Amino acid sequence: MQKNRMIIACLLVSISTATATLAADKDNRQTLTLSEAQRSHVLEEMRALLSGTRDILAALAADDMASVSRYARPLGLGMAHKAEDHLKSVLPKEFMQLGMSLHQDFDQIAADAESKKDPKLTLRQLSDAMTKCVACHDAYQIQTTSLLSQPVQAKEQGHHHQH
């Protein structure tokens, strides 16, 4: 019993030390400074991609390739073109290229799910797509500007986006 307590105490100290070390590590990701409306748009899109990926995985588990296509299609380039114009001027070119490539991946997943009906292919494609998500989250972080420091154009675009 005493030995177990000692092991647990050592583990807790190790975890605390590791957590403190991680917290002290500098975040080297590039900061993207966006208006609240722009941030909201980007995060809304990311959540849609994540929940769509979950739905695709559930459809794959049910061996339902028609649903795979149905869930992947709205995540393609059609999603990307809904509001990217107001973001192109504030997001780095590399961020936009990564996003567009990801949307193209979902168009391809949808097309292949319809034509090839190969769940293993879809899983490989989804894994490749998720690699882009991880790369983006490893490279970027979002920070918002205060309303007072926003350029007039960004305020107007942010307001227009909310309609």
C-alpha positions as CSV (number, residue, x, y, z in Angstrom):
1,M,0.0,0.0,0.0
2,Q,2.8,2.4,1.0
3,K,4.7,1.5,-2.2
4,N,1.6,2.3,-4.4
5,R,1.2,5.7,-2.6
6,M,4.9,6.4,-3.3
7,I,4.5,5.5,-7.0
8,I,1.3,7.7,-7.3
9,A,3.1,10.6,-5.6
10,C,6.0,10.3,-8.0
11,L,3.7,10.2,-11.0
12,L,1.9,13.3,-9.7
13,V,5.1,15.2,-9.3
14,S,6.2,14.1,-12.8
15,I,2.9,15.2,-14.3
16,S,3.1,18.5,-12.5
17,T,6.6,19.1,-13.7
18,A,5.8,18.2,-17.3
19,T,2.7,20.4,-17.2
20,A,4.6,23.4,-15.9
21,T,7.3,22.8,-18.5
22,L,4.8,22.7,-21.3
23,A,3.0,25.8,-20.0
24,A,6.4,27.7,-19.9
25,D,7.2,26.7,-23.6
26,K,6.9,29.6,-25.9
27,D,4.2,29.5,-28.5
28,N,6.0,29.9,-31.8
29,R,2.9,29.8,-34.0
30,Q,2.3,32.8,-36.3
31,T,-0.4,35.1,-34.8
32,L,-3.2,36.0,-37.1
33,T,-4.9,39.2,-36.0
34,L,-8.5,39.2,-37.0
35,S,-11.7,41.2,-36.2
36,E,-14.2,39.3,-34.0
37,A,-16.4,38.7,-37.1
38,Q,-13.4,37.3,-39.1
39,R,-12.3,35.1,-36.2
40,S,-15.8,33.9,-35.8
41,H,-16.0,33.0,-39.5
42,V,-12.7,31.1,-39.4
43,L,-13.6,29.2,-36.2
44,E,-17.1,28.4,-37.5
45,E,-15.6,26.9,-40.6
46,M,-13.1,24.8,-38.6
47,R,-15.9,23.5,-36.4
48,A,-17.9,22.6,-39.6
49,L,-14.9,20.7,-41.0
50,L,-14.4,18.9,-37.7
51,S,-18.1,17.9,-37.3
52,G,-18.2,16.9,-41.0
53,T,-15.2,14.7,-40.5
54,R,-16.9,13.1,-37.6
55,D,-20.0,12.5,-39.7
56,I,-17.9,11.0,-42.5
57,L,-16.2,8.6,-40.1
58,A,-19.6,7.5,-38.7
59,A,-20.8,6.9,-42.3
60,L,-17.6,4.9,-43.0
61,A,-18.3,2.8,-39.9
62,A,-21.8,2.1,-41.2
63,D,-20.4,1.3,-44.7
64,D,-22.6,4.0,-46.1
65,M,-20.6,5.6,-49.0
66,A,-23.6,7.7,-50.2
67,S,-23.6,9.4,-46.8
68,V,-19.8,9.9,-47.0
69,S,-20.3,11.8,-50.2
70,R,-23.2,13.7,-48.8
71,Y,-21.2,14.8,-45.7
72,A,-18.0,15.6,-47.7
73,R,-19.6,17.7,-50.4
74,P,-20.5,20.8,-48.3
75,L,-17.0,20.9,-47.0
76,G,-15.5,21.3,-50.4
77,L,-14.7,24.5,-52.4
78,G,-18.3,25.6,-52.2
79,M,-17.8,26.2,-48.5
80,A,-14.6,28.0,-49.2
81,H,-16.1,30.5,-51.6
82,K,-18.8,31.6,-49.2
83,A,-16.8,34.3,-47.5
84,E,-13.2,34.0,-48.3
85,D,-13.0,37.4,-50.2
86,H,-13.1,39.4,-47.0
87,L,-10.5,37.1,-45.4
88,K,-8.0,37.1,-48.3
89,S,-6.7,40.5,-47.4
90,V,-6.0,39.6,-43.8
91,L,-4.9,36.0,-43.9
92,P,-1.5,34.9,-45.1
93,K,-1.3,33.4,-48.6
94,E,0.0,30.1,-47.1
95,F,-3.0,29.9,-44.7
96,M,-5.4,30.5,-47.6
97,Q,-3.6,27.9,-49.8
98,L,-3.7,25.3,-47.1
99,G,-7.4,25.9,-46.6
100,M,-8.2,25.8,-50.3
101,S,-6.3,22.5,-50.6
102,L,-8.2,21.1,-47.7
103,H,-11.5,22.1,-49.3
104,Q,-10.3,20.4,-52.6
105,D,-9.6,17.3,-50.6
106,F,-13.2,17.1,-49.4
107,D,-14.5,17.6,-53.0
108,Q,-12.3,14.7,-54.0
109,I,-13.5,12.6,-51.1
110,A,-17.1,13.2,-52.1
111,A,-16.4,12.4,-55.8
112,D,-14.4,9.2,-55.0
113,A,-17.0,8.0,-52.4
114,E,-19.6,8.2,-55.2
115,S,-17.6,6.7,-57.9
116,K,-15.1,4.3,-56.3
117,K,-17.0,3.4,-53.1
118,D,-13.8,2.3,-51.4
119,P,-13.9,3.0,-47.6
120,K,-10.1,2.4,-47.3
121,L,-9.4,5.0,-49.9
122,T,-11.7,7.5,-48.1
123,L,-9.9,6.8,-44.8
124,R,-6.5,7.5,-46.5
125,Q,-7.9,10.7,-48.0
126,L,-9.4,11.8,-44.7
127,S,-6.1,11.1,-42.9
128,D,-4.2,13.2,-45.5
129,A,-6.8,16.0,-45.0
130,M,-6.5,15.9,-41.2
131,T,-2.7,16.2,-41.7
132,K,-3.4,19.6,-43.2
133,C,-5.6,20.5,-40.2
134,V,-2.8,19.6,-37.8
135,A,-0.3,21.6,-39.9
136,C,-2.5,24.6,-39.8
137,H,-3.1,24.4,-36.0
138,D,0.7,23.9,-35.5
139,A,1.5,27.0,-37.6
140,Y,-1.1,29.6,-36.6
141,Q,-3.0,31.1,-33.7
142,I,-5.8,33.6,-33.8
143,Q,-5.9,36.9,-31.9
144,T,-8.7,39.4,-32.2
145,T,-8.3,43.2,-32.6
146,S,-10.3,45.5,-30.4
147,L,-13.2,47.3,-32.1
148,L,-11.4,50.7,-31.6
149,S,-8.2,49.6,-33.4
150,Q,-10.0,48.0,-36.4
151,P,-9.7,49.7,-39.8
152,V,-13.0,51.1,-41.0
153,Q,-12.9,48.6,-43.9
154,A,-12.6,45.6,-41.6
155,K,-15.5,46.9,-39.5
156,E,-17.7,47.2,-42.6
157,Q,-16.7,43.7,-43.8
158,G,-17.2,42.2,-40.4
159,H,-20.7,43.9,-40.2
160,H,-21.5,42.7,-43.7
161,H,-20.5,39.2,-42.9
162,Q,-23.0,39.0,-40.0
163,H,-26.0,39.5,-42.4
